[in-house]
Amino acid sequence: MVAVDVKDLTGSKTGTVDLDPQTFGLDPNVAVMHQVVTAQLAARRSGTQSTKTRAEVRGGGAKPWRQKGTGRARHGSIRSPQWRGGGVALGPKPRDYSQKTPKKMVRLALKSALSDRAASDRVVVVDEWNFELPKTKTAVATLDALDVEGRVLIVVNQNDSNTWKSFANLDRVHVISPGELNAYDVLVSDWVVFAKSTLPDAASPEISEDATDESSQS
């Protein structure tokens, strides 16, 4: 079981907390993480690229010249693919790039990513986010006090608007709610910062198999 220090917004230690070994203590499965992240990135693709076929380009209704006797190759339309301005053969069309990924694989990828960050001592836990007012300057001072650099992923409750707004203007910080926690965001971040109230465990909805199965049946 991995124990990490709990800090306040000034960086002072206020206690310790044990990370759930079923969530933060696994041997990372690199193959599963790769497949899940690939599926996440594929789902982001808009799939709106499109080219016109010979049936969609304008013109070409008449046969350019008679079939025989001209000495030239026979053609039926100037909008066939070999003509300039003609249609595109086998070109891209709008499509859905999303991939179906088993829920157990998604959960394992998230656990593996969190375990990798915990093994590298890249998980920070704060007691609570008690910003009195939304202020970017206070947010920057907090990150400096917590001694986190680079790209930072911060997990915040949705109703904590002051915290969301405080970190909103920082390019290197990505703020998500506990229900949005995913393997990709964890892996692309140098640090993952939780509050004690958002720290995931085996019973968390995004981690628990029972909770996910029940939600899919409802």
N, CA and C of each residue as an Amber inpcrd file, in Angstrom:
protein
   654
   0.8420000  -1.1880000   0.0000000   0.0000000   0.0000000   0.0000000
   0.8810000   1.2440000   0.0000000   0.5660000   2.1950000  -0.9130000
   1.3590000   3.4040000  -1.0600000   0.7180000   4.5150000  -0.2400000
   1.5260000   5.1770000   0.5840000   1.0590000   6.2950000   1.3950000
   1.6640000   7.5800000   0.8470000   0.8420000   8.6000000   0.6960000
   1.3180000   9.9010000   0.2260000   0.9330000  10.9650000   1.2430000
   1.6910000  12.0310000   1.2370000   1.4150000  13.1320000   2.1540000
   0.2040000  13.9300000   1.6690000  -0.5890000  14.3730000   2.6080000
  -1.6920000  15.2850000   2.3160000  -1.2170000  16.6920000   2.6540000
  -1.3710000  17.6070000   1.6940000  -0.8710000  18.9670000   1.8690000
  -2.0130000  19.9700000   1.7970000  -1.7770000  21.1350000   2.3740000
  -2.7240000  22.2230000   2.1930000  -2.2520000  23.0820000   1.0230000
  -2.9410000  24.1800000   0.7510000  -2.6190000  24.9900000  -0.4180000
  -1.3130000  25.7560000  -0.2800000  -0.7440000  25.7700000   0.9050000
   0.5690000  26.4080000   1.1000000   1.7080000  25.4140000   0.9700000
   1.3810000  24.1310000   0.7430000   2.4000000  23.1110000   0.5990000
   2.7970000  22.4490000   1.8970000   2.1610000  22.8250000   3.0020000
   2.4830000  22.2390000   4.2980000   1.7870000  20.8900000   4.4660000
   2.4850000  19.9510000   5.0620000   1.9230000  18.6300000   5.2860000
   0.8900000  18.6660000   6.4080000  -0.2890000  18.1110000   6.1420000
  -1.3480000  18.0650000   7.1460000  -1.6690000  16.6390000   7.5750000
  -1.0630000  15.6560000   6.9150000  -1.3110000  14.2610000   7.2530000
  -0.8680000  13.3560000   6.1240000  -1.2950000  12.1210000   6.1780000
  -0.9960000  11.1460000   5.1190000  -2.2700000  10.3980000   4.7590000
  -2.2750000   9.8330000   3.5780000  -3.4060000   9.0250000   3.1220000
  -2.8550000   7.8310000   2.3660000  -3.5090000   6.6840000   2.5500000
  -3.1160000   5.4670000   1.8490000  -3.8610000   5.3720000   0.5210000
  -3.1210000   5.2450000  -0.5550000  -3.7380000   5.0710000  -1.8680000
  -4.2530000   3.6540000  -2.0160000  -5.3840000   3.5110000  -2.6450000
  -5.9940000   2.2050000  -2.8420000  -5.0720000   1.3270000  -3.6880000
  -4.6310000   0.1780000  -3.1740000  -3.6930000  -0.6620000  -3.9390000
  -4.3100000  -1.2460000  -5.2070000  -5.6400000  -1.3940000  -5.2340000
  -6.2870000  -1.9270000  -6.4350000  -6.3750000  -0.8800000  -7.5490000
  -6.1430000   0.3760000  -7.1970000  -6.2030000   1.4530000  -8.1810000
  -4.8320000   2.0340000  -8.4800000  -3.9880000   2.1640000  -7.4560000
  -2.6870000   2.8060000  -7.6090000  -1.5180000   1.8400000  -7.4460000
  -1.7860000   0.5600000  -7.2040000  -0.7000000  -0.3580000  -6.9320000
  -0.5560000  -1.4910000  -7.9200000  -1.0860000  -1.3380000  -9.1290000
  -1.0050000  -2.3960000 -10.1310000   0.2830000  -2.2930000 -10.9400000
   0.6240000  -3.4040000 -11.5690000   1.7080000  -3.4120000 -12.5390000
   1.1240000  -2.9040000 -13.8560000   1.5220000  -1.7230000 -14.3420000
   0.8830000  -1.1320000 -15.5220000   0.8960000  -2.0550000 -16.7380000
  -0.2600000  -2.1750000 -17.3650000  -0.4050000  -2.9680000 -18.5790000
  -0.2450000  -2.0240000 -19.7680000   0.9380000  -2.0160000 -20.3520000
   1.2520000  -1.0580000 -21.4140000   0.4080000  -1.3110000 -22.6560000
   0.1830000  -2.5700000 -23.0020000  -0.5770000  -2.8950000 -24.2110000
  -2.0170000  -2.3890000 -24.1060000  -2.6230000  -2.5640000 -22.9460000
  -4.0050000  -2.1150000 -22.7520000  -4.0700000  -0.5910000 -22.7720000
  -3.1030000   0.0570000 -22.1250000  -3.0930000   1.5200000 -22.1390000
  -2.9600000   2.0400000 -23.5710000  -2.1070000   1.4020000 -24.3580000
  -1.9260000   1.8340000 -25.7480000  -3.2150000   1.6910000 -26.5360000
  -3.9010000   0.5750000 -26.3710000  -5.1230000   0.3480000 -27.1440000
  -6.2210000   1.3240000 -26.7400000  -6.3550000   1.5840000 -25.4460000
  -7.4030000   2.4860000 -24.9780000  -7.1160000   3.9210000 -25.3960000
  -5.8610000   4.3480000 -25.2790000  -5.5050000   5.7100000 -25.6830000
  -5.6910000   5.8830000 -27.1840000  -5.3280000   4.8830000 -27.9600000
  -5.5380000   4.9370000 -29.4060000  -7.0180000   5.0920000 -29.7290000
  -7.8780000   4.3740000 -29.0090000  -9.3180000   4.4860000 -29.2200000
  -9.8280000   5.8720000 -28.8270000  -9.3000000   6.4370000 -27.7400000
  -9.6980000   7.7780000 -27.3330000  -9.3290000   8.8170000 -28.3850000
  -8.1260000   8.7230000 -28.9120000  -7.6950000   9.6790000 -29.9210000
  -8.4810000   9.5010000 -31.2210000  -8.8150000   8.2600000 -31.5530000
  -9.6060000   8.0100000 -32.7620000 -11.0000000   8.6070000 -32.6250000
 -11.5700000   8.5350000 -31.4200000 -12.9130000   9.0690000 -31.2050000
 -12.9470000  10.5890000 -31.3130000 -11.8010000  11.2330000 -31.1640000
 -11.7390000  12.6890000 -31.2780000 -11.7950000  13.1660000 -32.7270000
 -11.5120000  12.2880000 -33.6630000 -11.4710000  12.6910000 -35.0640000
 -12.8760000  13.0520000 -35.5370000 -12.9920000  14.1560000 -36.2360000
 -14.3140000  14.6080000 -36.6680000 -14.8810000  13.7250000 -37.7720000
 -14.0160000  13.2040000 -38.6320000 -14.4890000  12.3260000 -39.7010000
 -15.3400000  13.0360000 -40.7300000 -15.1120000  14.3450000 -40.9270000
 -15.9420000  15.1140000 -41.8560000 -15.2670000  15.3560000 -43.2030000
 -14.0550000  14.8120000 -43.4100000 -13.3950000  15.0390000 -44.6930000
 -14.1580000  14.3440000 -45.8070000 -14.2020000  14.9850000 -46.9800000
 -15.0070000  14.4230000 -48.0600000 -14.4770000  14.8870000 -49.4120000
 -14.5080000  14.0000000 -50.3930000 -14.1930000  14.3350000 -51.7810000
 -15.3800000  13.9700000 -52.6510000 -15.4760000  14.6090000 -53.7960000
 -16.5940000  14.3450000 -54.6960000 -16.2510000  13.2240000 -55.6720000
 -17.1770000  12.3370000 -55.8660000 -17.0140000  11.2820000 -56.8740000
 -17.4310000  11.8310000 -58.2370000 -17.2990000  11.0400000 -59.2670000
 -17.6480000  11.4840000 -60.6180000 -19.1480000  11.7650000 -60.7420000
 -19.9350000  11.1990000 -59.8210000 -21.3730000  11.4510000 -59.8460000
 -21.7390000  12.7650000 -59.1750000 -20.8050000  13.3340000 -58.4090000
 -21.1080000  14.5400000 -57.6360000 -20.5090000  15.8160000 -58.2190000
 -19.4650000  15.7060000 -59.0520000 -18.8900000  16.9090000 -59.6550000
 -19.8090000  17.4280000 -60.7490000 -19.6540000  18.7210000 -61.0390000
 -20.5570000  19.3590000 -61.9790000 -20.0580000  19.2280000 -63.4140000
 -20.9860000  19.0480000 -64.3560000 -20.6500000  19.0080000 -65.7730000
 -20.4270000  17.5840000 -66.2580000 -19.9690000  17.5040000 -67.5170000
 -19.6460000  16.2010000 -68.0720000 -20.8460000  15.3950000 -68.5180000
 -21.9430000  16.0670000 -68.8380000 -23.1250000  15.3130000 -69.2400000
 -23.0490000  14.7610000 -70.6480000 -22.2570000  15.4040000 -71.4740000
 -22.1590000  14.9800000 -72.8710000 -20.8720000  14.1970000 -73.1030000
 -20.9410000  13.2850000 -74.0290000 -19.7460000  12.5240000 -74.4100000
 -18.7850000  13.4910000 -75.1220000 -17.5090000  13.5450000 -74.6730000
 -16.6060000  14.5730000 -75.2300000 -16.3750000  14.4500000 -76.7400000
 -16.3020000  13.2620000 -77.2830000 -16.2130000  13.0480000 -78.7200000
 -16.7400000  11.6610000 -79.0410000 -16.9420000  11.4340000 -80.3090000
 -17.5380000  10.1640000 -80.7060000 -16.6220000   8.9950000 -80.3780000
 -17.2170000   7.8150000 -80.3080000 -16.5120000   6.6390000 -79.8210000
 -15.3500000   6.2320000 -80.7290000 -15.6060000   6.2660000 -82.0380000
 -14.5990000   5.7450000 -82.9710000 -14.2330000   6.7900000 -84.0250000
 -13.0680000   6.5930000 -84.5990000 -12.6900000   7.3710000 -85.7640000
 -11.8810000   8.6130000 -85.4850000 -11.6630000   8.9630000 -84.2330000
 -10.8950000  10.1840000 -83.9540000  -9.4160000   9.8960000 -83.7180000
  -9.0540000   8.6630000 -83.4670000  -7.6780000   8.3330000 -83.1510000
  -7.3320000   8.5370000 -81.6920000  -8.2580000   9.0630000 -80.9410000
  -8.0260000   9.2940000 -79.5280000  -8.6980000   8.1990000 -78.6860000
  -8.3180000   8.1480000 -77.4290000  -8.9190000   7.1510000 -76.5480000
 -10.4020000   7.4550000 -76.3520000 -11.1640000   6.4230000 -76.1710000
 -12.6090000   6.5990000 -75.9810000 -12.8870000   7.1370000 -74.5720000
 -13.8240000   8.0600000 -74.4930000 -14.2320000   8.6320000 -73.2160000
 -15.7310000   8.8510000 -73.2200000 -16.3080000   8.7070000 -72.0310000
 -17.7420000   8.9200000 -71.9180000 -18.0900000  10.1900000 -71.1770000
 -17.1420000  10.7180000 -70.3700000 -17.4310000  11.9180000 -69.6040000
 -16.1160000  12.5950000 -69.2050000 -16.1170000  13.9160000 -69.2400000
 -14.9210000  14.6430000 -68.8150000 -14.8360000  14.7230000 -67.2950000
 -15.7650000  14.1500000 -66.5850000 -15.7310000  14.1470000 -65.1330000
 -15.3230000  12.7920000 -64.5560000 -14.7970000  11.9200000 -65.3750000
 -14.2460000  10.6680000 -64.8690000 -12.9120000  10.9600000 -64.1760000
 -12.4450000  10.1000000 -63.2930000 -11.2880000  10.4100000 -62.4410000
 -10.0110000  10.7790000 -63.1720000  -9.8040000  10.2750000 -64.4090000
  -8.5380000  10.5700000 -65.0710000  -8.5000000  11.9620000 -65.7090000
  -9.6110000  12.6630000 -65.6950000  -9.6600000  14.0050000 -66.2590000
  -9.4030000  15.0510000 -65.1800000  -8.7620000  16.1550000 -65.5920000
  -8.5850000  17.2790000 -64.6880000  -9.9600000  17.8800000 -64.3730000
 -10.2160000  18.0600000 -63.0930000 -11.5210000  18.5550000 -62.6750000
 -12.5580000  17.4640000 -62.5260000 -12.1160000  16.2410000 -62.7350000
 -13.0540000  15.1250000 -62.6000000 -13.2150000  14.6800000 -61.1580000
 -14.0100000  13.6470000 -60.9710000 -14.2350000  13.1260000 -59.6320000
 -13.0210000  12.3900000 -59.0930000 -13.0430000  12.1400000 -57.7900000
 -11.9490000  11.4320000 -57.1230000 -12.3560000   9.9760000 -56.9080000
 -11.4830000   9.0870000 -57.3370000 -11.7540000   7.6630000 -57.1570000
 -11.2890000   7.2170000 -55.7750000 -12.1420000   6.5660000 -55.0460000
 -11.8150000   5.9860000 -53.7390000 -11.2920000   7.0470000 -52.7590000
 -11.8150000   8.2530000 -52.8450000 -11.4060000   9.3170000 -51.9340000
 -12.1050000   9.2030000 -50.5820000 -11.6670000  10.0010000 -49.5830000
 -12.2810000   9.9350000 -48.2550000 -13.7090000  10.4520000 -48.2570000
 -14.5230000   9.8590000 -47.4080000 -15.9110000  10.2550000 -47.2130000
 -16.1750000  10.3590000 -45.7140000 -17.1760000  11.1250000 -45.3020000
 -17.4740000  11.2060000 -43.8590000 -17.6670000   9.8340000 -43.2450000
 -17.0320000   9.6230000 -42.0910000 -17.1070000   8.3270000 -41.4320000
 -16.8830000   8.5000000 -39.9420000 -17.2410000   7.4880000 -39.1990000
 -17.0670000   7.4800000 -37.7460000 -15.8160000   6.6780000 -37.4220000
 -14.8320000   7.3270000 -36.7770000 -13.5620000   6.6760000 -36.4670000
 -13.5530000   6.0100000 -35.0870000 -14.6410000   6.1420000 -34.3420000
 -14.6530000   5.6180000 -32.9770000 -14.5160000   4.1020000 -32.9710000
 -13.8670000   3.6140000 -31.9230000 -13.6550000   2.1790000 -31.7580000
 -14.3830000   1.6990000 -30.5070000 -14.8860000   0.5000000 -30.5600000
 -15.5310000  -0.0890000 -29.3950000 -14.4690000  -0.6960000 -28.4810000
 -14.4440000  -0.2210000 -27.2470000 -13.4650000  -0.7040000 -26.2800000
 -14.1970000  -1.2880000 -25.0780000 -13.8870000  -2.5050000 -24.6760000
 -14.5480000  -3.1050000 -23.5110000 -14.3670000  -2.2550000 -22.2590000
 -15.4030000  -2.2020000 -21.4350000 -15.3520000  -1.3660000 -20.2240000
 -14.2600000  -1.8440000 -19.2660000 -14.0630000  -3.1290000 -19.1840000
 -13.0150000  -3.6410000 -18.3000000 -11.6420000  -3.1870000 -18.7720000
 -11.4720000  -3.0950000 -20.0780000 -10.1930000  -2.6400000 -20.6100000
  -9.9830000  -1.1540000 -20.3050000 -11.0490000  -0.3510000 -20.4050000
 -10.9590000   1.0740000 -20.0850000 -10.5920000   1.2640000 -18.6220000
 -11.2100000   0.4940000 -17.7410000 -10.9080000   0.6050000 -16.3140000
  -9.4710000   0.1630000 -16.0110000  -9.0380000  -0.9230000 -16.6580000
  -7.6750000  -1.3900000 -16.4370000  -6.6520000  -0.3750000 -16.9250000
  -6.9350000   0.2760000 -18.0460000  -6.0220000   1.2950000 -18.5640000
  -5.9150000   2.4710000 -17.6010000  -7.0530000   2.8860000 -17.0280000
  -7.0240000   3.9890000 -16.0650000  -6.2550000   3.5960000 -14.8070000
  -6.4940000   2.3960000 -14.3020000  -5.7600000   1.9380000 -13.1230000
  -4.2640000   1.8350000 -13.4090000  -3.9310000   1.3600000 -14.6050000
  -2.5100000   1.2340000 -14.9690000  -1.8470000   2.6020000 -15.0510000
  -2.5590000   3.5750000 -15.6220000  -2.0050000   4.9190000 -15.7340000
  -1.8080000   5.5470000 -14.3540000  -2.7970000   5.3970000 -13.4730000
  -2.6750000   5.9360000 -12.1190000  -1.5680000   5.2280000 -11.3410000
  -1.4420000   3.9290000 -11.5540000  -0.3850000   3.1810000 -10.8740000
   0.9940000   3.6270000 -11.3460000   1.1030000   3.9290000 -12.6410000
   2.3740000   4.4070000 -13.1750000   2.7540000   5.7460000 -12.5620000
   1.7900000   6.6510000 -12.4350000   2.0780000   7.9500000 -11.8380000
   2.3910000   7.8120000 -10.3490000   1.6990000   6.9210000  -9.6620000
   1.9680000   6.7170000  -8.2340000   3.3520000   6.1180000  -8.0220000
   3.7500000   5.1950000  -8.8960000   5.0710000   4.5820000  -8.7720000
   6.1870000   5.5880000  -9.0130000   5.8810000   6.6450000  -9.7780000
   6.8760000   7.6810000 -10.0620000   6.7790000   8.8450000  -9.0830000
   5.9670000   8.6840000  -8.0320000   5.7610000   9.7580000  -7.0430000
   5.2490000  11.0260000  -7.7000000   4.3280000  10.8510000  -8.6340000
   3.7610000  11.9770000  -9.3530000   2.2890000  12.2070000  -8.9970000
   1.8600000  11.6700000  -7.8730000   0.4920000  11.8720000  -7.3850000
   0.5470000  12.7610000  -6.1540000  -0.2160000  13.8480000  -6.1880000
  -0.2720000  14.7970000  -5.0810000  -1.7060000  14.8500000  -4.5610000
  -1.8300000  14.8790000  -3.2450000  -3.1560000  14.9500000  -2.6190000
  -3.1970000  16.1930000  -1.7420000  -4.1950000  17.0460000  -1.9810000
  -4.4020000  18.2160000  -1.1310000  -5.5910000  17.9500000  -0.2230000
  -5.5800000  18.6070000   0.9120000  -6.6570000  18.4080000   1.8820000
  -7.9950000  18.8270000   1.2840000  -8.0540000  20.0580000   0.7750000
  -9.2440000  20.5430000   0.0860000  -8.8780000  21.8020000  -0.6900000
  -9.6810000  22.0680000  -1.7290000  -9.4840000  23.2900000  -2.5050000
 -10.3910000  24.3650000  -1.8920000  -9.8250000  25.2190000  -1.0900000
 -10.6400000  26.2290000  -0.4160000 -10.3210000  27.6310000  -0.9220000
 -10.4560000  27.8130000  -2.2510000 -10.2800000  29.1420000  -2.8250000
 -11.4880000  30.0000000  -2.4520000 -11.2420000  31.1160000  -1.7910000
 -12.3370000  32.0010000  -1.4150000 -12.9060000  32.7200000  -2.6280000
 -12.0250000  33.0560000  -3.5810000 -12.4370000  33.7130000  -4.8150000
 -11.6720000  33.0830000  -5.9720000 -12.2680000  33.0650000  -7.1590000
 -11.5190000  32.5660000  -8.3140000 -10.4230000  33.5430000  -8.7140000
  -9.1680000  33.1050000  -8.6050000  -8.0490000  33.9960000  -8.8890000
  -6.8820000  33.1850000  -9.4290000  -6.4440000  33.5340000 -10.6360000
  -5.3670000  32.7940000 -11.2780000  -4.0550000  32.9380000 -10.5120000
  -3.8070000  34.1200000  -9.9660000  -2.5710000  34.3430000  -9.2200000
  -2.4690000  33.3940000  -8.0310000  -3.5950000  33.1710000  -7.3520000
  -3.6070000  32.2360000  -6.2210000  -3.3650000  30.8090000  -6.6970000
  -3.9180000  30.4640000  -7.8560000  -3.7330000  29.1280000  -8.4030000
  -2.2600000  28.8740000  -8.7400000  -1.5850000  29.8700000  -9.3190000
  -0.1660000  29.7260000  -9.6620000   0.6670000  29.5690000  -8.3900000
   0.3420000  30.3460000  -7.3790000   1.0710000  30.2430000  -6.1110000
   0.8680000  28.8750000  -5.4730000  -0.3290000  28.3310000  -5.6210000
  -0.6150000  27.0060000  -5.0640000   0.2100000  25.9320000  -5.7530000
   0.3100000  25.9940000  -7.0770000   1.1110000  25.0090000  -7.8140000
   2.5840000  25.1090000  -7.4280000   3.0630000  26.3320000  -7.2380000
   4.4530000  26.5050000  -6.8130000   4.6680000  25.9290000  -5.4120000
   3.6780000  26.1350000  -4.5210000   3.8000000  25.6240000  -3.1560000
   3.7660000  24.1000000  -3.1280000   3.0000000  23.4990000  -4.0460000
   2.9170000  22.0420000  -4.1180000   4.1150000  21.4470000  -4.8520000
   4.9420000  22.3090000  -5.4660000   6.1600000  21.8790000  -6.1530000
   5.8430000  20.9400000  -7.3190000   4.8720000  21.3410000  -8.1380000
   4.5330000  20.5760000  -9.3380000   4.8780000  21.4350000 -10.5490000
   5.5220000  20.8340000 -11.5400000   5.9360000  21.5380000 -12.7360000
   5.4710000  20.7770000 -13.9620000   5.5240000  21.4440000 -15.0990000
   5.1140000  20.8040000 -16.3320000   3.6060000  20.7560000 -16.4620000
   3.1300000  19.7440000 -17.1600000   1.7000000  19.5960000 -17.3940000
   1.0580000  18.9550000 -16.1630000  -0.0090000  19.5840000 -15.6750000
  -0.6410000  19.1520000 -14.4280000  -2.1070000  18.8260000 -14.6810000
  -2.5340000  17.6710000 -14.1980000  -3.9390000  17.2740000 -14.2450000
  -4.5220000  17.4130000 -12.8440000  -5.5810000  18.2030000 -12.7200000
  -6.1980000  18.4540000 -11.4230000  -7.6190000  17.9260000 -11.4450000
  -7.9400000  17.0870000 -10.4680000  -9.2650000  16.4730000 -10.3760000
 -10.0660000  17.2380000  -9.3260000 -11.1530000  17.8780000  -9.7780000
 -11.9320000  18.7770000  -8.9290000 -13.4040000  18.4250000  -9.0640000
 -14.1340000  18.5360000  -7.9640000 -15.5770000  18.3230000  -8.0030000
 -16.2430000  19.3630000  -8.8900000 -17.3140000  18.9780000  -9.5580000
 -17.9680000  19.8700000 -10.5130000 -18.5490000  21.1130000  -9.8520000
 -18.9780000  21.0070000  -8.6080000 -19.6130000  22.1490000  -7.9500000
 -18.6110000  23.1350000  -7.3500000 -17.3220000  22.8530000  -7.4740000
 -16.2970000  23.7400000  -6.9310000 -15.9110000  24.7520000  -8.0090000
 -16.7680000  25.7340000  -8.2280000 -16.5710000  26.6800000  -9.3340000
 -15.3600000  27.5750000  -9.1350000 -15.0420000  27.9380000  -7.8910000
 -13.8970000  28.8120000  -7.6520000 -12.5890000  28.1640000  -8.0950000
 -12.4660000  26.8540000  -7.8260000 -11.2560000  26.1450000  -8.2360000
 -11.1780000  26.0110000  -9.7490000 -12.2890000  25.6740000 -10.3760000
 -12.3210000  25.5490000 -11.8370000 -11.8890000  26.8610000 -12.5000000
 -12.4560000  27.9750000 -12.0180000 -12.1580000  29.2710000 -12.6330000
 -10.7290000  29.7230000 -12.3270000 -10.2000000  29.3430000 -11.1700000
  -8.8470000  29.7580000 -10.8050000  -7.8060000  29.1530000 -11.7290000
  -8.0010000  27.8950000 -12.1400000  -7.0270000  27.2100000 -12.9930000
  -7.3640000  27.3080000 -14.4790000  -8.4830000  27.9490000 -14.8120000
  -8.9760000  27.9120000 -16.1970000  -8.0290000  28.5710000 -17.1890000
  -7.2980000  29.6150000 -16.7720000  -6.4550000  30.3660000 -17.7030000
  -5.0140000  29.8590000 -17.7820000  -4.7180000  28.7630000 -17.1130000
  -3.3560000  28.2220000 -17.1290000  -3.2470000  27.1510000 -18.2060000
  -2.3640000  27.3930000 -19.1840000  -2.2470000  26.4840000 -20.3220000
  -1.7410000  25.1010000 -19.9190000  -0.8820000  25.0520000 -18.9220000
  -0.2660000  23.7790000 -18.5570000  -1.1180000  22.9730000 -17.5850000
  -2.2850000  23.4840000 -17.2280000  -3.1550000  22.8090000 -16.2600000
  -4.4330000  22.3700000 -16.9460000  -4.8100000  21.1240000 -16.7090000
  -6.0720000  20.5960000 -17.2250000  -6.9110000  20.1510000 -16.0350000
  -8.1070000  20.7160000 -15.9290000  -8.9940000  20.4180000 -14.8050000
 -10.1390000  19.5430000 -15.2780000 -10.3710000  18.4430000 -14.5700000
 -11.4810000  17.5470000 -14.8960000 -12.1900000  17.1480000 -13.6130000
 -13.3970000  16.6310000 -13.7700000 -14.1450000  16.1200000 -12.6260000
 -13.8030000  14.6460000 -12.4260000 -14.0960000  14.0850000 -11.2590000
 -13.7710000  12.6620000 -11.0230000 -14.4030000  11.7200000 -12.0450000
 -15.5990000  12.0350000 -12.5160000 -16.2500000  11.1690000 -13.4920000
 -15.6310000  11.2080000 -14.8680000 -14.8000000  12.2290000 -15.1410000
 -14.1450000  12.3600000 -16.4400000 -12.7290000  11.8030000 -16.4390000
 -12.2880000  11.2810000 -15.3330000 -10.9260000  10.7620000 -15.2200000
 -10.7030000   9.6440000 -16.2330000  -9.6200000   9.7340000 -17.0060000
  -9.3630000   8.7560000 -18.0560000  -7.8630000   8.5510000 -18.2220000
  -7.5180000   7.4700000 -18.8890000  -6.1150000   7.0760000 -19.0250000
  -5.3070000   8.0890000 -19.8300000  -5.8760000   8.6250000 -20.8930000
  -5.1180000   9.5450000 -21.7450000  -4.6830000  10.7880000 -20.9900000
  -5.6270000  11.4290000 -20.2870000  -5.2970000  12.6550000 -19.5630000
  -4.2630000  12.3980000 -18.4680000  -4.3160000  11.2220000 -17.8560000
  -3.3290000  10.8880000 -16.8260000  -1.9510000  10.7080000 -17.4510000
  -1.8900000  10.0150000 -18.5760000  -0.5980000   9.7000000 -19.1860000
   0.0870000  10.9130000 -19.8100000  -0.6930000  11.8820000 -20.3010000
  -0.0630000  13.0490000 -20.9200000   0.3020000  14.1050000 -19.8790000
  -0.0210000  13.8670000 -18.6180000   0.2710000  14.8220000 -17.5560000
   1.4990000  14.3750000 -16.7650000   2.2960000  15.3490000 -16.3620000
   3.4610000  15.0530000 -15.5340000   3.0600000  14.8070000 -14.0830000
   2.0140000  15.4850000 -13.6340000   1.5400000  15.3520000 -12.2630000
   0.0250000  15.1970000 -12.2660000  -0.4710000  14.4340000 -11.2940000
  -1.9160000  14.3020000 -11.0810000  -2.2020000  14.7580000  -9.6560000
  -3.0680000  15.7540000  -9.5200000  -3.3700000  16.3350000  -8.2210000
  -4.8240000  16.0530000  -7.8560000  -5.0110000  15.4120000  -6.7110000
  -6.3510000  15.0940000  -6.2110000  -6.6100000  15.8720000  -4.9280000
  -7.8700000  16.1070000  -4.6500000  -8.2890000  16.4530000  -3.2950000
  -8.6850000  15.1550000  -2.6040000  -8.7210000  15.1590000  -1.2920000
  -9.0740000  13.9410000  -0.5780000 -10.4620000  13.4550000  -0.9830000
 -11.3540000  14.3940000  -1.2950000 -12.7240000  14.0300000  -1.6650000
 -12.8180000  13.4540000  -3.0710000 -11.8220000  13.6950000  -3.9270000
 -11.8640000  13.1940000  -5.3090000 -10.9030000  12.0370000  -5.5400000
 -10.2340000  11.5880000  -4.4830000  -9.2670000  10.4980000  -4.6310000
 -10.0040000   9.2060000  -4.9760000  -9.7000000   8.5890000  -6.1240000
 -10.4340000   7.3800000  -6.5210000  -9.9880000   6.1540000  -5.7370000
 -10.9110000   5.2190000  -5.5780000 -10.6000000   3.9220000  -4.9860000
 -11.4030000   2.8690000  -5.7260000 -11.3860000   1.6420000  -5.2300000
 -12.0590000   0.5420000  -5.9220000 -13.5650000   0.7390000  -6.0040000
 -14.1340000   1.5780000  -5.1200000 -15.5770000   1.7970000  -5.1040000
 -16.0050000   2.9960000  -5.9410000 -15.0650000   3.7220000  -6.5170000
 -15.4010000   4.8860000  -7.3240000 -16.1490000   4.4650000  -8.5850000
 -17.1200000   5.2730000  -9.0430000 -17.9020000   4.9040000 -10.2350000
 -17.0480000   4.6640000 -11.4640000 -15.9740000   5.4510000 -11.6460000
 -15.1400000   5.2790000 -12.8370000 -14.1900000   4.0980000 -12.7080000
 -14.1010000   3.5210000 -11.4970000 -13.2030000   2.3960000 -11.2540000
 -13.9820000   1.1080000 -11.0290000 -15.0930000   1.2010000 -10.3180000
 -15.8470000   0.0180000  -9.9130000 -16.5230000  -0.6570000 -11.0940000
 -16.3670000  -1.9560000 -11.2020000 -17.0120000  -2.7220000 -12.2580000
 -18.5100000  -2.8320000 -12.0010000 -18.9070000  -3.0070000 -10.7310000
 -20.3160000  -3.1630000 -10.4070000 -21.0910000  -1.9110000 -10.7530000
 -20.5320000  -0.7420000 -10.4340000 -21.2280000   0.5020000 -10.7080000
 -21.4080000   0.7160000 -12.1950000 -20.3790000   0.3690000 -12.9730000
 -20.4710000   0.5500000 -14.4250000 -21.4750000  -0.4230000 -15.0190000
 -21.4860000  -1.6610000 -14.5490000 -22.4200000  -2.6360000 -15.0650000
 -23.8560000  -2.2550000 -14.7390000 -24.0910000  -1.7250000 -13.5270000
 -25.4350000  -1.3360000 -13.1550000 -25.9070000  -0.1660000 -13.9810000
 -25.0110000   0.8040000 -14.2590000 -25.3950000   1.9700000 -15.0410000
 -25.7000000   1.5980000 -16.4890000 -25.0150000   0.5780000 -17.0070000
 -25.2670000   0.1610000 -18.3800000 -26.5670000  -0.6070000 -18.5100000
 -27.0380000  -1.2170000 -17.4160000 -28.2770000  -1.9670000 -17.4830000
 -29.4950000  -1.0760000 -17.2630000 -29.2950000   0.0920000 -16.6160000
 -30.4190000   0.9690000 -16.3300000 -30.8390000   1.7470000 -17.5750000
